[in-house]
């Protein structure tokens, strides 16, 4: 009997629903390439030709943003989950854990760029300190291929729970690394690659206050990672026959910019010398190798590439006219310069309380001494400190374990007197303090399971007047590194303006996106491209960058400035931000005149 057109259509729909997804329905692969510490204005045809060409032929996101505090693991958590830091609880590279982390030598201020540290912190905080699923974990649940290759710490974070991905980082081959399957080991041997990751070698030499740091990029270690990715990982992902997502985290230019020896004690050339430029090219060369491998494997037309950076970068200044710490003498600090740990020292002095170093078995810090990494526990009982300082670089975190509001007021008043401070953000549970804004104002108050800071301290920033301020930013940095070397972490636009470009079958070609984007958007966009559904616990999420996709329309963008009440000395914390719907993008923040890229609110006329 002849079937009607309607019956034929219904039969076809039923058959289609039961058939495997066609090639047209199958998500395209995704490679997330992070060039750690790459400032957007530094990318052009001479410094980074591969990235420049990719941005020109694909989508250049010219209004991109790292999340504050602008540190590596913090922004890795945003890439991995699509959430802001108030949800992930990764507030900086160094946080207060509220318990002694044995993998960090028993410190309560662990540095998170370590696989064993992350594993121990995960175990303590409900098995997942980020409190959200990562894109690799979501992809694994759908049977997709997953891999993460590169820098120790952030690479591991993408698969911190379950560890089903191929993970190759600095710890590979050691008892601290993620074990490689026998198949991966066999393939690495066949490719002539060692099973133990090489060290950074000379690139890891930071020097000291008398001796310049490194003069070479991180080529040896990254050659290993690039070879493993192109000759082992990508072929394995192709053979799996499923869509895949691979993260490649390039330590350069970050590691080299930190340690560079081109500018000891001097702000010029700072992080713009030949060693730092070689590091940018090193990362660019690795991206070129990945793109060539995709072509050779026949994967170029089915793979989206997202190239970005976790944060920008600045040159370190160690100068202050107000800090009591800078007025002391130290065996390893030039006279009159800020020592590492200056914030902890100054707070302890102001409160007249003892200071101990959690990273040196809680040794007492006497006059003329400083904490070796900058962290400090302040109070008469190291097990019940009144104040904990997690030193990070261009910004520090202050914790008040007792939630003491009166103590918070004393600390705020002391900070408002320091010329190295530019902006304070206080937990609203502690009260309102003139001159400060809240953690909630900058998306640091969410569903995190790790201890929330009481105060986030942004340090002063400026530029050396090179013609493009974000290329030559300078920050006061609470860091063991020297003046003239490199650091990040501040609310300067030089630190928040990371490079970002998209390229591939799902993206537009030759498009410059003027809308604001962030690292949290990257995580959300990758999930969208792969058809992944996040089971969110927190609400501080990025958006899908639909305008960069074929057929996508430009979103409506608004600008907003938040201004605190003035402090007794007239200082006001100001935040410049943009918004797409309810999604916030923080350009710069701090005290007007003390933060690079910050626009002061108009003054009232009388």
Protein Blocks (a to p, Z undefined) as FASTA:
>chain_A
ZZdfklmmmmmmmmmmmpccdfklpccdddddddehiafklpcfklmmmlmmmmmmmccd
fkbccdddddfklmmmmmmnopafklnopabfbdcehiacfknnopabdcfbbfklmmmm
mmmngoianopacfklmmmmnopacddedjehjlmmmmmgoplaccddfkgoiakbccdd
fklmmmmmmnopafbdcdekjmlpgbjakbccdfbdckllmmmmmmmmmmmmmmmmmmno
pacddddddfbfklmmmmpcklgoiabekjmbfklmmmmmmmmmmmmmmmmmmmmnopmm
mcccddddfbdcddddfbdfkbmklmpccfkbcehiacehklmmmmmmmnopacddfklg
opacdehiacfklpacedjblklcfbdcddfbjaccdddfkopaklmmmmmmmmmmpmkb
gcdaddfknopcehiacfklnopaccbfbdcdfbdcddddddehnopamlmgccddddfb
dehiacehiacfklmmccdddedjkbcehiacfbdcdfklmmmmmmmmnopacddfbfcd
cdddfklpghiacdddddddddddddfkopacddddddehjbccdfbgcdehiaghiacd
ddddZZ
